Amino acid sequence: MAKQTFILSAPDRPGTLRRAAVAVAAHHGNIVRLSYNKAVDVRTVFLDVEAEPADLQALSGELADMGYLASERPASVVVTVSLSMADRPGELLRLLDLIEQYDLGVSYINSVRSDGTRQEFSIGLLFDRETSVDEVAAALRGRYGAVVTGRNTSDNTFDNSVFYQQFAAEVRTDLGLSEERSMDFLSEANRVLQFLQRHGENPYKVFGSIRTFCRFVSSHRGEAFTCTVTRLDLASDLEAAVLAPVCGSNVALLRCGDTVTVIDTGYAVYHEELLARIRQVLPEWDRLKKRLVVTHADIDHCGLLYYLQDKAEIWMNRKTAEGLARQAAGEDDYREEKEFCHGYSKLSRIITGYRPPDLSRVHLLDEGKPVPQDGFTKISTFAVGLYVFTVLEGNGGHMYGECLFVCRELNLLFTGDLLLDLKHFPEELREFNSIAPYLMTTVDIDPPKARAERGLVTELMHRLSRETGKPCTAVGGHGPVFRLRESLEPAADGVPLR
């Protein structure tokens, strides 16, 4: 059995959904998810159907023949116009007659009397692809001084006649998605909405947050990409720096001799920008031997693995590799098994263009028998020059397979997302990192377990500080490098790098 999502854009009339259900039944399908909200979009229905692959293909053809598939319908355009008309009887009727003459739909209309002689109108006009927007705008401008104030923008007006169509158009523009990927995006955005509405959230806020996610990512590309760089003075024979972008994970660089170890790799969408910044920090980058090590399988930490797999060794623990293997097979990974994470995680893949690496190129950190240590499980070690890092596997609070990397000689700890210095996040970073907790309700797979693990990491930092007589330095998966004294504090100021 296979599963496929169908996005239906069907006529708003009685019996439409039943006809779709009859078609599904005729092809031996089982509807395992149904989402329709007339307040959001009167024509769009989301169906997840399980059936044999041949039956799904036949069903897709029948729905297309019925004119029900969203991707088969002609695109519409909603144009908002502002105009002024005389405040006298019959004037509105003449305006509506003009609109009807062009066979247009009205998606919304608002008016207010400005004084005793004029009324001010704001109107949303629904055009099909063949109708000339310019021709209608000219007619309205000549008679009413109309001004076009917007086109195909779902954030200006929550238009429930073509909302998803508008939303898809915006996504294609902002992210450069194909038609197929924009349909995937709509399906997962709807899945997020469906989950959050059961928790009392309204569509305006949900789609507003998804839109903010998209625009954050797209608006920080190219020349607009910035990250702070914190150089760490750890040892005379070790060059260390942490790149902290606004979107995506921190990227840590540890260079000893002719080898550089990279811990976590950020979002895939920024692979060119990140590599350019890495070359600024390490001009010898291209000639250095490279090893990539990831703390966990979330895609904001694994984005560059695909792009560097031909030029670097990739190291991770077995559980993380299993998660990436699921991604490569097109299956739900360990985060996506959780309903509250599923839609957001899939959206993140689409928005950032994520692709998992070739798993045949991955080296596993796990070696020997696991040993309990510091409340976690010691599974391995790896060396950076003369400095040995202990790999402590977490208990699955934030993400299945999460790891900490601890070097007692350097008094240094890489915490992944198990401990972050949220208090000292810059404002823009704080704003971006507030999106995921809202859209998933929590970023942790098991929140109580994650809270306990964060306490264990804090205890470990205190222990290292007591043993060495100086504060332990910690690099989190996001945000500034920090230390632990009475509370978390920045270890060093990052320098913005464009």
C-alpha positions as CSV (number, residue, x, y, z in Angstrom):
1,M,0.0,0.0,0.0
2,A,1.1,3.6,-0.7
3,K,-0.2,7.0,0.4
4,Q,-0.7,10.1,-1.7
5,T,-2.0,13.5,-0.9
6,F,-4.6,15.0,-3.3
7,I,-5.3,18.7,-3.2
8,L,-8.8,19.2,-4.7
9,S,-10.0,22.5,-6.0
10,A,-13.6,21.7,-6.7
11,P,-16.8,23.7,-7.4
12,D,-18.4,25.1,-4.2
13,R,-21.7,23.3,-4.6
14,P,-23.5,20.4,-2.8
15,G,-22.3,16.9,-3.5
16,T,-18.7,17.9,-4.6
17,L,-17.0,16.1,-1.7
18,R,-19.2,13.1,-2.0
19,R,-18.3,12.7,-5.7
20,A,-14.6,12.8,-4.8
21,A,-15.2,10.1,-2.0
22,V,-17.1,7.9,-4.6
23,A,-14.1,8.1,-6.9
24,V,-11.7,7.2,-4.1
25,A,-13.9,4.2,-3.1
26,A,-14.1,3.1,-6.8
27,H,-10.3,2.8,-6.9
28,H,-10.1,0.8,-3.6
29,G,-8.7,3.8,-1.7
30,N,-9.0,4.6,2.0
31,I,-9.1,8.3,3.0
32,V,-6.8,8.6,6.0
33,R,-6.8,12.4,6.3
34,L,-9.4,14.9,5.2
35,S,-9.1,18.6,5.7
36,Y,-11.6,21.2,4.6
37,N,-12.3,24.6,6.1
38,K,-14.7,26.9,4.3
39,A,-13.6,29.9,6.4
40,V,-10.1,29.5,4.9
41,D,-10.9,28.5,1.3
42,V,-14.3,27.5,0.0
43,R,-12.9,25.4,-2.8
44,T,-9.9,23.6,-1.5
45,V,-10.0,20.1,0.1
46,F,-7.0,18.0,1.2
47,L,-7.2,14.2,1.0
48,D,-4.6,11.7,2.0
49,V,-5.5,8.4,0.4
50,E,-4.0,4.9,0.9
51,A,-4.2,2.4,-2.0
52,E,-2.1,0.4,-4.3
53,P,0.2,2.5,-6.5
54,A,-1.8,1.6,-9.7
55,D,-5.1,2.5,-8.0
56,L,-3.6,5.9,-6.9
57,Q,-2.5,6.6,-10.4
58,A,-5.9,5.8,-11.8
59,L,-7.6,7.8,-9.1
60,S,-5.4,10.8,-9.9
61,G,-6.5,10.5,-13.6
62,E,-10.2,10.4,-12.7
63,L,-10.0,13.4,-10.4
64,A,-8.2,15.3,-13.1
65,D,-10.9,14.4,-15.6
66,M,-13.5,15.6,-13.1
67,G,-11.6,19.0,-13.0
68,Y,-11.0,18.5,-9.3
69,L,-7.2,18.6,-9.0
70,A,-5.9,22.0,-7.9
71,S,-2.9,21.8,-10.3
72,E,-5.3,21.2,-13.2
73,R,-7.4,24.3,-12.7
74,P,-6.6,27.6,-14.3
75,A,-4.9,30.0,-12.0
76,S,-6.9,33.0,-10.7
77,V,-5.8,36.4,-9.8
78,V,-7.2,38.5,-7.0
79,V,-6.7,42.2,-7.6
80,T,-7.5,44.7,-4.9
81,V,-8.6,48.2,-6.0
82,S,-9.5,51.4,-4.1
83,L,-11.9,53.8,-5.7
84,S,-14.2,56.7,-4.9
85,M,-17.8,57.2,-6.2
86,A,-20.5,59.8,-5.8
87,D,-22.6,59.3,-2.7
88,R,-26.0,59.1,-4.5
89,P,-28.7,56.4,-5.1
90,G,-27.9,53.9,-7.8
91,E,-24.2,54.5,-8.1
92,L,-23.2,51.2,-6.5
93,L,-25.5,49.4,-8.9
94,R,-23.7,51.0,-11.8
95,L,-20.4,49.8,-10.4
96,L,-21.7,46.3,-10.0
97,D,-23.0,46.3,-13.6
98,L,-19.6,47.3,-14.8
99,I,-18.0,44.4,-12.9
100,E,-20.6,42.0,-14.2
101,Q,-19.9,43.2,-17.7
102,Y,-16.4,41.8,-17.4
103,D,-17.7,38.6,-15.9
104,L,-15.7,39.1,-12.7
105,G,-16.2,37.7,-9.2
106,V,-16.1,39.9,-6.1
107,S,-14.2,38.3,-3.3
108,Y,-14.8,41.1,-0.8
109,I,-16.1,44.6,-0.8
110,N,-16.0,47.3,1.9
111,S,-17.1,50.9,1.8
112,V,-17.3,54.0,4.0
113,R,-18.8,57.4,3.5
114,S,-16.0,59.9,3.6
115,D,-18.2,63.0,3.6
116,G,-21.6,64.0,2.3
117,T,-20.6,63.7,-1.4
118,R,-18.3,60.7,-1.8
119,Q,-18.0,57.0,-0.7
120,E,-14.6,55.2,-0.6
121,F,-14.5,51.6,-1.6
122,S,-12.0,48.8,-1.3
123,I,-12.8,45.8,-3.6
124,G,-11.2,42.4,-4.3
125,L,-11.9,41.3,-7.9
126,L,-11.4,37.7,-9.0
127,F,-10.0,37.4,-12.5
128,D,-9.4,34.2,-14.4
129,R,-6.2,33.8,-16.4
130,E,-7.6,35.0,-19.7
131,T,-9.2,38.2,-18.4
132,S,-7.3,41.4,-18.9
133,V,-6.6,43.0,-15.6
134,D,-5.2,46.1,-17.3
135,E,-8.4,46.6,-19.3
136,V,-10.7,46.4,-16.3
137,A,-8.4,48.6,-14.2
138,A,-8.4,51.2,-17.0
139,A,-12.2,51.2,-17.1
140,L,-12.5,51.6,-13.3
141,R,-9.8,54.3,-13.3
142,G,-11.6,56.3,-15.9
143,R,-15.0,56.2,-14.2
144,Y,-14.0,56.1,-10.5
145,G,-10.3,57.0,-10.3
146,A,-9.6,53.5,-9.2
147,V,-6.1,52.5,-8.0
148,V,-4.8,48.9,-8.0
149,T,-3.5,48.4,-4.4
150,G,-2.5,44.7,-4.5
151,R,-2.4,41.6,-6.5
152,N,-2.4,37.9,-5.4
153,T,-1.4,38.7,-1.8
154,S,-3.0,36.5,0.8
155,D,-1.6,38.5,3.7
156,N,-3.5,41.7,2.8
157,T,-6.9,40.0,2.8
158,F,-7.8,36.6,4.1
159,D,-9.7,35.8,0.9
160,N,-11.5,32.5,1.2
161,S,-12.4,32.2,-2.4
162,V,-8.8,31.5,-3.6
163,F,-6.7,31.6,-0.5
164,Y,-4.6,28.5,-1.1
165,Q,-4.1,29.5,-4.7
166,Q,-2.8,32.9,-3.6
167,F,-0.6,31.3,-1.0
168,A,0.9,28.9,-3.5
169,A,1.7,31.8,-5.9
170,E,3.5,33.6,-3.1
171,V,5.5,30.6,-2.2
172,R,6.6,30.0,-5.8
173,T,7.7,33.6,-6.0
174,D,9.5,33.7,-2.7
175,L,11.2,30.3,-2.8
176,G,11.4,29.5,-6.5
177,L,9.5,26.3,-6.1
178,S,8.1,24.2,-8.9
179,E,4.4,23.6,-9.3
180,E,4.7,20.2,-7.8
181,R,6.7,21.3,-4.8
182,S,4.3,24.2,-4.2
183,M,1.5,21.7,-4.0
184,D,3.5,19.7,-1.5
185,F,4.0,22.9,0.4
186,L,0.3,23.6,0.5
187,S,-0.4,20.1,1.7
188,E,2.0,20.4,4.6
189,A,0.9,23.9,5.5
190,N,-2.6,22.6,5.7
191,R,-1.4,19.7,7.9
192,V,0.1,22.3,10.3
193,L,-3.1,24.3,10.3
194,Q,-5.2,21.2,10.9
195,F,-3.1,20.2,14.0
196,L,-3.0,23.7,15.5
197,Q,-6.7,24.4,15.0
198,R,-7.4,21.5,17.3
199,H,-5.3,23.5,19.9
200,G,-7.4,26.6,19.5
201,E,-5.2,28.5,17.0
202,N,-6.8,30.5,14.2
203,P,-5.8,30.3,10.5
204,Y,-4.6,34.0,10.3
205,K,-1.9,33.4,12.9
206,V,-0.9,29.9,11.6
207,F,-0.5,31.0,8.0
208,G,1.1,34.3,9.1
209,S,3.8,32.3,10.9
210,I,4.4,30.0,7.9
211,R,4.7,33.0,5.7
212,T,7.1,34.6,8.1
213,F,9.2,31.4,8.0
214,C,9.3,31.5,4.2
215,R,10.2,35.1,4.0
216,F,12.9,34.9,6.7
217,V,14.6,32.2,4.7
218,S,14.2,33.8,1.3
219,S,15.1,37.3,2.5
220,H,18.5,36.2,3.9
221,R,19.8,34.7,0.7
222,G,22.7,36.1,-1.4
223,E,24.0,39.5,-0.4
224,A,21.4,39.7,2.4
225,F,23.0,36.6,4.2
226,T,24.7,37.5,7.4
227,C,26.2,35.5,10.2
228,T,28.3,36.4,13.3
229,V,31.7,34.8,13.7
230,T,33.1,34.1,17.1
231,R,36.8,33.1,17.2
232,L,37.7,30.9,20.2
233,D,41.2,31.1,21.8
234,L,41.4,27.5,23.1
235,A,45.0,26.3,22.4
236,S,48.0,27.5,20.4
237,D,47.8,24.6,18.0
238,L,44.0,24.8,17.4
239,E,42.2,27.4,15.3
240,A,38.5,27.5,16.3
241,A,35.6,29.6,15.0
242,V,31.8,29.5,15.2
243,L,29.6,30.9,12.4
244,A,26.1,31.7,13.7
245,P,23.6,32.6,10.9
246,V,20.1,34.0,11.6
247,C,18.4,31.0,10.0
248,G,19.8,27.5,10.5
249,S,22.3,25.9,12.9
250,N,25.7,27.2,14.0
251,V,28.6,25.9,12.0
252,A,31.7,25.3,14.1
253,L,35.2,25.0,12.6
254,L,38.1,23.3,14.4
255,R,41.3,23.3,12.5
256,C,44.5,21.5,13.4
257,G,47.3,21.4,10.9
258,D,45.9,20.4,7.5
259,T,42.6,19.1,8.8
260,V,39.4,20.9,9.7
261,T,36.5,19.4,11.6
262,V,33.1,21.0,11.0
263,I,30.4,20.4,13.6
264,D,26.9,20.9,12.2
265,T,26.3,22.5,8.8
266,G,23.3,24.7,8.7
267,Y,20.4,25.0,6.2
268,A,20.9,23.6,2.6
269,V,19.5,26.7,1.1
270,Y,22.5,28.7,2.3
271,H,25.2,26.3,1.1
272,E,26.8,28.8,-1.2
273,E,26.6,31.6,1.3
274,L,28.0,29.5,4.2
275,L,30.9,28.2,2.1
276,A,31.8,31.7,1.1
277,R,31.9,32.7,4.7
278,I,33.9,29.6,5.7
279,R,36.5,30.6,3.1
280,Q,36.7,34.0,4.6
281,V,37.4,32.5,8.0
282,L,39.6,29.8,6.7
283,P,41.3,30.9,3.4
284,E,42.9,27.5,3.1
285,W,39.6,25.7,3.2
286,D,39.8,24.2,-0.3
287,R,43.1,22.5,0.3
288,L,42.3,21.2,3.9
289,K,41.2,17.7,4.7
290,K,37.6,17.9,5.9
291,R,35.5,16.0,8.4
292,L,31.9,16.8,9.1
293,V,30.3,15.7,12.4
294,V,26.7,16.4,13.2
295,T,25.0,16.5,16.6
296,H,21.6,15.3,15.5
297,A,19.4,14.6,12.4
298,D,17.3,17.8,12.3
299,I,17.7,19.3,8.8
300,D,18.8,22.7,10.0
301,H,22.0,21.0,11.2
302,C,22.6,18.7,8.2
303,G,22.0,20.9,5.2
304,L,25.6,21.0,3.8
305,L,26.2,17.3,4.1
306,Y,24.8,16.7,0.6
307,Y,26.9,19.4,-1.0
308,L,30.2,18.4,0.7
309,Q,29.9,14.6,0.6
310,D,32.3,14.3,-2.3
311,K,34.9,16.5,-0.5
312,A,34.7,15.5,3.1
313,E,34.2,12.6,5.5
314,I,30.8,12.5,7.2
315,W,30.6,11.2,10.8
316,M,27.5,10.6,12.9
317,N,26.1,8.1,15.3
318,R,24.0,5.2,14.2
319,K,20.7,6.6,15.3
320,T,21.2,9.8,13.4
321,A,22.2,7.8,10.3
322,E,19.0,5.8,10.6
323,G,17.0,9.0,10.6
324,L,18.8,10.3,7.5
325,A,18.3,6.9,5.8
326,R,14.5,7.3,6.4
327,Q,14.7,10.8,4.8
328,A,16.6,9.4,1.8
329,A,13.9,6.7,1.3
330,G,11.2,9.3,1.3
331,E,9.8,8.0,4.6
332,D,9.0,9.9,7.8
333,D,12.1,10.4,9.9
334,Y,12.0,10.2,13.7
335,R,10.8,13.7,14.2
336,E,8.1,13.4,11.6
337,E,6.7,10.3,13.4
338,K,5.3,12.8,15.9
339,E,2.1,14.4,14.7
340,F,3.0,17.8,16.1
341,C,6.3,17.8,14.3
342,H,5.2,16.3,11.0
343,G,3.9,19.2,9.0
344,Y,6.6,21.7,10.1
345,S,9.4,19.2,9.4
346,K,8.2,18.5,5.9
347,L,7.7,22.3,5.3
348,S,11.3,22.9,6.4
349,R,12.6,20.3,3.9
350,I,10.7,22.1,1.1
351,I,11.5,25.7,2.2
352,T,15.2,25.0,2.5
353,G,15.7,22.6,-0.4
354,Y,17.1,19.9,1.9
355,R,18.5,16.7,0.5
356,P,20.0,14.0,2.6
357,P,23.6,12.8,1.8
358,D,24.5,9.5,0.2
359,L,24.4,7.2,3.2
360,S,27.1,4.9,1.8
361,R,29.5,7.8,2.4
362,V,28.6,8.1,6.1
363,H,31.0,6.8,8.8
364,L,29.5,5.7,12.2
365,L,30.8,7.1,15.4
366,D,29.5,4.2,17.5
367,E,32.2,1.8,18.6
368,G,32.5,-0.8,21.3
369,K,30.1,-1.2,24.1
370,P,28.0,1.9,25.2
371,V,28.9,3.1,28.7
372,P,26.7,5.3,31.0
373,Q,28.4,8.6,31.7
374,D,27.2,11.9,33.2
375,G,23.5,10.9,32.8
376,F,24.0,10.1,29.1
377,T,25.7,7.2,27.2
378,K,29.3,7.3,26.0
379,I,29.4,5.7,22.5
380,S,32.7,6.9,21.1
381,T,35.4,9.4,20.9
382,F,37.0,11.4,18.1
383,A,40.2,13.4,18.0
384,V,40.9,16.9,16.7
385,G,44.7,17.0,16.6
386,L,45.8,16.1,20.1
387,Y,42.4,16.8,21.6
388,V,40.0,14.0,22.3
389,F,36.2,14.6,22.2
390,T,33.9,12.2,24.0
391,V,30.6,11.5,22.2
392,L,27.8,11.3,24.7
393,E,24.5,10.2,23.2
394,G,21.4,11.8,24.7
395,N,18.2,10.2,25.8
396,G,16.0,11.5,22.9
397,G,14.5,14.5,24.6
398,H,15.1,17.0,21.8
399,M,15.7,14.5,19.0
400,Y,16.3,10.8,18.7
401,G,20.0,10.2,18.4
402,E,21.1,13.6,19.7
403,C,24.7,13.9,20.8
404,L,27.0,16.0,22.9
405,F,30.7,16.4,22.2
406,V,32.9,17.0,25.3
407,C,36.6,17.8,25.4
408,R,38.0,17.9,28.9
409,E,41.5,19.1,27.8
410,L,39.9,22.2,26.1
411,N,37.1,22.6,28.7
412,L,34.8,22.7,25.7
413,L,31.4,21.3,25.1
414,F,29.2,21.2,21.9
415,T,25.6,20.9,23.1
416,G,23.6,20.7,19.9
417,D,20.1,21.9,20.7
418,L,20.1,20.3,24.2
419,L,21.3,23.6,25.8
420,L,21.2,27.1,24.2
421,D,21.8,30.5,25.6
422,L,18.4,31.8,24.6
423,K,18.6,34.8,26.9
424,H,21.4,36.4,24.8
425,F,20.0,35.6,21.4
426,P,20.1,38.7,19.2
427,E,16.6,40.1,18.4
428,E,16.4,38.8,14.8
429,L,17.6,35.3,15.8
430,R,15.1,35.3,18.7
431,E,12.3,36.2,16.3
432,F,13.2,33.4,13.8
433,N,13.7,30.8,16.5
434,S,10.2,31.6,17.9
435,I,8.5,30.3,14.7
436,A,9.2,26.5,15.2
437,P,8.0,26.3,18.8
438,Y,4.7,27.9,17.7
439,L,4.2,25.8,14.6
440,M,5.0,22.6,16.4
441,T,4.0,23.6,20.0
442,T,7.4,22.5,21.1
443,V,10.8,21.8,19.4
444,D,11.4,18.8,21.6
445,I,10.3,15.2,20.8
446,D,9.8,14.5,24.5
447,P,9.7,17.8,26.5
448,P,9.9,16.4,30.0
449,K,12.9,14.3,29.0
450,A,14.5,17.3,27.3
451,R,14.1,19.4,30.4
452,A,15.9,16.7,32.4
453,E,18.7,16.5,29.9
454,R,19.2,20.2,29.9
455,G,19.7,20.0,33.7
456,L,22.2,17.2,33.1
457,V,24.2,19.4,30.6
458,T,24.2,22.3,33.1
459,E,25.5,19.9,35.8
460,L,28.2,18.7,33.4
461,M,29.3,22.2,32.7
462,H,29.6,23.0,36.4
463,R,31.6,19.8,36.9
464,L,34.0,20.7,34.1
465,S,34.4,24.2,35.5
466,R,35.2,22.9,39.0
467,E,37.7,20.3,37.7
468,T,39.6,22.9,35.5
469,G,39.2,25.9,37.7
470,K,37.7,28.0,34.9
471,P,34.3,28.3,33.3
472,C,33.5,25.7,30.7
473,T,33.0,27.1,27.1
474,A,29.9,25.7,25.3
475,V,28.8,26.0,21.7
476,G,25.1,25.5,21.2
477,G,23.4,24.5,18.0
478,H,22.1,28.1,17.6
479,G,23.1,31.5,19.0
480,P,26.1,32.8,20.9
481,V,28.9,30.8,22.4
482,F,28.4,30.8,26.1
483,R,29.7,29.9,29.5
484,L,28.1,29.0,32.8
485,R,28.8,31.1,35.9
486,E,25.8,31.9,38.1
487,S,23.8,31.8,34.9
488,L,24.5,31.4,31.2
489,E,26.5,34.3,29.7
490,P,28.2,35.0,26.4
491,A,31.8,33.6,26.2
492,A,32.8,36.1,23.4
493,D,31.3,38.7,21.1
494,G,30.6,37.6,17.6
495,V,31.6,39.7,14.7
496,P,29.0,40.2,11.9
497,L,30.4,38.8,8.6
498,R,28.8,39.6,5.2
